[in-house]
Amino acid sequence: MDAKRTILITGATSGIGESLLNHYSASGYQVVACGRNREKLAQYAEHNSNIIPLAFDITDNEKIAQAANQLSDVGHIDILMLNAGDCRYIDNAKAFDGELFASVIATNLQSLGYLLEHFLPKVTDGGQVVFVSSSATLLPFPRAEAYGASKAGIDYLAKTLRLDLKSENIDVTLIHPGFIKTPLTDKNDFPMPFLLSSQQAASRIYQGVSARKSYLHFPKRLTLTLKLLALFPDFVWQSIILRSNKV
Ligand SMILES: NC(=O)c1ccc[n+]([C@@H]2O[C@H](COP(=O)([O-])OP(=O)(O)OC[C@H]3O[C@@H](n4cnc5c(N)ncnc54)[C@H](OP(=O)(O)O)[C@@H]3O)[C@@H](O)[C@H]2O)c1
């Protein structure tokens, strides 16, 4: 493999993104590691000269522009891995928390517009853009109004961008992970069937992206079950989901 291939990973300071960083850097990639946690990013770079730390908040368009300017030495990006995200729940639907909703949409969806604005022009001919969405978009889940809506937006964005980037020779991969053990899911108070480690998730993503797959979903035991349930009338999957969501 060409040792000079470059991947930019958002959300590289924790969970799936951190495991992706380890996987790609061990595979010889130059990794532009993004997140807000400056200390963690500096530690990565201290131990590995192939890691370029880039600290910024993905909800701040100006900060993203500044970060992208700092990358002028790196030249092009082969893989733009848009992984950073947040998950918070609407605990009381009747007393709907509009601020929480807006904040989750800003972090998970609106940020992607800014990131694409500043980093997509750096993606090389033959490059790839990868969106980490969620299997939560396969069926509605209780309390996931904000998270699910943001991820459903990502699905549409990724599929549309795939059409429009064909002529630029840039491939788009959309990913629907199931439950992965990370700080994000450590907060969950409900059963998470077929939980995978972040290393297992990173390995599946690495293989699928290397094969230039347009769509990845895992673990299939979960995602295929959700896809099958979605084919049934609403009352069937609604009662199953409401029952299985009870702790
Ligand atoms: N874990 C799962 O079961 C699961 C399932 C499906 C999909 N996903 C998706 O996978 C992605 C990664 O999730 P994870 O489980 O690895 O979560 P995580 O461990 O909480 O990591 C989230 C990452 O996103 C970054 N981030 C969050 N808000 C940011 C902001 N405003 N600006 C810049 N960076 C920000 C964090 O970096 P800083 O704190 O340094 O800013 C961190 O590196 C998310 O998009 C999530 O929705 C996860």
Ligand as a Chemical Component Dictionary entry (heavy atoms), coordinates in Angstrom:
data_LIG
# 
_chem_comp.id                   LIG 
_chem_comp.type                 NON-POLYMER 
_chem_comp.pdbx_formal_charge   0 
_chem_comp.three_letter_code    LIG 
# 
loop_
_chem_comp_atom.comp_id 
_chem_comp_atom.atom_id 
_chem_comp_atom.alt_atom_id 
_chem_comp_atom.type_symbol 
_chem_comp_atom.charge 
_chem_comp_atom.model_Cartn_x 
_chem_comp_atom.model_Cartn_y 
_chem_comp_atom.model_Cartn_z 
_chem_comp_atom.pdbx_ordinal 
LIG N1  N1  N 0  -21.305 3.620  19.699 1  
LIG C1  C1  C 0  -22.344 3.186  18.983 2  
LIG O1  O1  O 0  -23.034 2.208  19.348 3  
LIG C2  C2  C 0  -22.694 3.838  17.678 4  
LIG C3  C3  C 0  -23.673 3.213  16.877 5  
LIG C4  C4  C 0  -24.022 3.801  15.672 6  
LIG C5  C5  C 0  -23.406 4.961  15.273 7  
LIG N2  N2  N 1  -22.468 5.547  16.063 8  
LIG C6  C6  C 0  -21.848 6.784  15.593 9  
LIG O2  O2  O 0  -20.452 6.620  15.566 10 
LIG C7  C7  C 0  -19.828 7.889  15.751 11 
LIG C8  C8  C 0  -18.781 7.773  16.832 12 
LIG O3  O3  O 0  -19.442 7.421  18.035 13 
LIG P1  P1  P 0  -18.693 6.798  19.303 14 
LIG O4  O4  O 0  -19.612 5.787  19.851 15 
LIG O5  O5  O -1 -17.298 6.446  18.977 16 
LIG O6  O6  O 0  -18.777 8.055  20.303 17 
LIG P2  P2  P 0  -17.746 8.712  21.335 18 
LIG O7  O7  O 0  -16.843 7.680  21.911 19 
LIG O8  O8  O 0  -18.563 9.542  22.250 20 
LIG O9  O9  O 0  -16.874 9.667  20.382 21 
LIG C9  C9  C 0  -17.453 10.804 19.789 22 
LIG C10 C10 C 0  -16.355 11.577 19.075 23 
LIG O10 O10 O 0  -16.958 12.704 18.430 24 
LIG C11 C11 C 0  -16.224 13.879 18.761 25 
LIG N3  N3  N 0  -17.104 15.035 18.842 26 
LIG C12 C12 C 0  -18.332 15.107 19.434 27 
LIG N4  N4  N 0  -18.806 16.349 19.371 28 
LIG C13 C13 C 0  -17.865 17.094 18.718 29 
LIG C14 C14 C 0  -17.780 18.462 18.359 30 
LIG N5  N5  N 0  -18.749 19.326 18.622 31 
LIG N6  N6  N 0  -16.667 18.876 17.699 32 
LIG C15 C15 C 0  -15.675 18.005 17.407 33 
LIG N7  N7  N 0  -15.700 16.696 17.721 34 
LIG C16 C16 C 0  -16.790 16.259 18.380 35 
LIG C17 C17 C 0  -15.594 13.597 20.123 36 
LIG O11 O11 O 0  -14.372 14.313 20.230 37 
LIG P3  P3  P 0  -14.072 15.443 21.361 38 
LIG O12 O12 O 0  -14.767 15.033 22.605 39 
LIG O13 O13 O 0  -12.570 15.456 21.434 40 
LIG O14 O14 O 0  -14.604 16.672 20.764 41 
LIG C18 C18 C 0  -15.284 12.096 20.029 42 
LIG O15 O15 O 0  -14.014 11.874 19.463 43 
LIG C19 C19 C 0  -20.955 8.869  16.082 44 
LIG O16 O16 O 0  -21.323 9.571  14.924 45 
LIG C20 C20 C 0  -22.083 7.959  16.519 46 
LIG O17 O17 O 0  -23.350 8.530  16.322 47 
LIG C21 C21 C 0  -22.095 5.004  17.260 48 
# 
loop_
_chem_comp_bond.comp_id 
_chem_comp_bond.atom_id_1 
_chem_comp_bond.atom_id_2 
_chem_comp_bond.value_order 
_chem_comp_bond.pdbx_ordinal 
LIG N1  C1  SING 1  
LIG C1  O1  DOUB 2  
LIG C1  C2  SING 3  
LIG C2  C3  SING 4  
LIG C2  C21 DOUB 5  
LIG C3  C4  DOUB 6  
LIG C4  C5  SING 7  
LIG C5  N2  DOUB 8  
LIG N2  C6  SING 9  
LIG N2  C21 SING 10 
LIG C6  O2  SING 11 
LIG C6  C20 SING 12 
LIG O2  C7  SING 13 
LIG C7  C8  SING 14 
LIG C7  C19 SING 15 
LIG C8  O3  SING 16 
LIG O3  P1  SING 17 
LIG P1  O4  DOUB 18 
LIG P1  O5  SING 19 
LIG P1  O6  SING 20 
LIG O6  P2  SING 21 
LIG P2  O7  DOUB 22 
LIG P2  O8  SING 23 
LIG P2  O9  SING 24 
LIG O9  C9  SING 25 
LIG C9  C10 SING 26 
LIG C10 O10 SING 27 
LIG C10 C18 SING 28 
LIG O10 C11 SING 29 
LIG C11 N3  SING 30 
LIG C11 C17 SING 31 
LIG N3  C12 SING 32 
LIG N3  C16 SING 33 
LIG C12 N4  DOUB 34 
LIG N4  C13 SING 35 
LIG C13 C14 SING 36 
LIG C13 C16 DOUB 37 
LIG C14 N5  SING 38 
LIG C14 N6  DOUB 39 
LIG N6  C15 SING 40 
LIG C15 N7  DOUB 41 
LIG N7  C16 SING 42 
LIG C17 O11 SING 43 
LIG C17 C18 SING 44 
LIG O11 P3  SING 45 
LIG P3  O12 DOUB 46 
LIG P3  O13 SING 47 
LIG P3  O14 SING 48 
LIG C18 O15 SING 49 
LIG C19 O16 SING 50 
LIG C19 C20 SING 51 
LIG C20 O17 SING 52 
# 
